[in-house]
């Protein structure tokens, strides 16, 4: 009585298709796929945004040199 067989799932699937229609279900599926892809790209982008340490040191040195030259004038 409490178990569900594959026949019950087929009946549920047919009812869902009749209620929403195949076009809406296709749109929902594509929207879900785009959301998952966007999430994966966002996670990848967060890992790629980490700046490299040598680039920060080079920028700081350049700023210090500019500041010293302004003080001499």
N, C-alpha and C positions, 0 to 999 in steps of 0.2 A: 504494500500500500504506500509506503514512503519512498520507494525507489523510483527513479525516472529512467526510462529506456530511450533508445534512439528514436523511437516512433514519437514519443512526447516532444523531443527536441525538433523533429521535422515539422510537427504540427505548430509549435511555437514559431518556427522560422517562417512558415507559410502565413501565419496570422500577422507577423511583423511586416512581411513584404506586402500583404494586402492593405495594411493600415498606412504605412509610410510610402510605399511605392519604390520601385527599383532606382529611380533617378535620385530621390532624396537619400537613399541608402548609399548610393555611389558618391554623392557629394559629401556625406558624413565621413565615408572612408577616405576620400582624398584629403579632406580637411584634417583628419586625424593624422594621416601620413605626413602632411606638411608641418603639422605641429611637432611631431617627433623629429623630423629632419631639422627644424629650426632649433629645437632643444639641443640636439647633437652638435650643430654648428656653434651654438652659444657656449657649450661646454668646451669645445675645441678652441674657440676664440679666446676664452678666459685663460687657457693654458699658454697660448701663443703671445699674449700681451705682456708677459713678464719681460722687463727690460734686462739687457745684459749689463753686468757690472763694469767691464772696461769702458763702455760707452759713457757711463755716468762719470767715471773718473776723468775722462778726456774733456767732457763738457765743463766740469768744475775747474779744471786747470785753465781752460780758456777764459772763463769768467774771472778768475783771480788775476790773470795777466791784464785783462782789460781794466780792472779796478785799479791796479798799480799804475797804469799809464795815465788814467784820469787824475790820480792824486798828484802826479808829477807836474801837471800843467797848471 
